[in-house]
Amino acid sequence: MTTAKNHDRVQRAMTDDGAFRVMTARTTDTVRGILAAQKVSGTVGRVLGELATAAVLYRETMAPTLRVQVALRGADESGTLLADSHPDGWTRGLVQRADGGPPFGLGPGTLLQMMRSLPSGDLHQGVVEVPDRNLSEAVMGYMRRSEQIETFTRMAVVFEGDEVVAAGGYLVQILPEAPDQEGALAVMAARLEADFASIDERLAKTDADANDLLEEILYAMPHTELGDTEIRYACDCSRTRVLGSLSTLGRSDLRELVDEGKPLEMSCDWCQTDYVIEVAELQGLLDPS
């Protein structure tokens, strides 16, 4: 597994009146690892970093013990951005572009697809359009329509030149036990719109510290912290997985690779780790006995 040193965390809390649960995330090191592996920066880097942060918050909120994937399908068939978040805490990202196609772009027709595993093994997924090139608004739209949960969220990635200096986000949800849902929603919506509609400056000041962001959002609101979870950039590729994938090829395909008499070179699209499979290993797949 490819991994990197990091200080990223998701912090969780609930207001003492039972109205809201709040999650804040620092994803700076995770986003740095993803963008370095995919060799992207600029607009694509920012959106991919926001997507990875959205995947972390989505998993921690809806499926903390299960894996989730979030896909952003660009306008005019300009490619797809993917984020994959695992219950062990690692997250990775991928840029897929069509050969010869236009560079990835947001615009009319951009779709956000949220996917999570269910305990039954089934896949729950929903698709929403991305309004006004705003990924945060798309995530909120998905949560309200597909999950039926009133949600406020923002993700951001802050650059200095091509360097990520901070990345993170927050998610606030009203709970079914809230005594006055309509009134509580109005107050929280006004609070977040006034002070947290954009979080770039806050993230840059604190290096996206998850606890600082949590305390700022819940300032003067009695609340209980429920714990935190470490997150990191990593990829679950391995030599064993590569060999397992090759073992699914037909015998004729494996025989052709063996007959070429040269090692097979492969690279993980997610983390760019290179693997060299020797001819003897290919032969072993052909004749496992």
Secondary structure by P-SEA (a helix, b strand, c coil): cbbbbbbcbbbbbbcccccbbbbbbbaaaaaaaaaaaaccccaaaaaaaaaaaaaaaaaacccccbbbbbbbbbccccbbbbbbbcccbbbbbbbbbccccccccccccbbbbbbbbcccccccbbbbbbccccaaaaaaaaaacccccccccccccccccccccccccbbbbbccccccaaaaaaaaaaaaaacccccaaaaaaacccaaaaaaaaacccbbbbcbbbbbbbbbcccaaaaaaaaaaccaaaaaaaaaacbbbbbbccccbbbbbbcaaaaaaaaccc
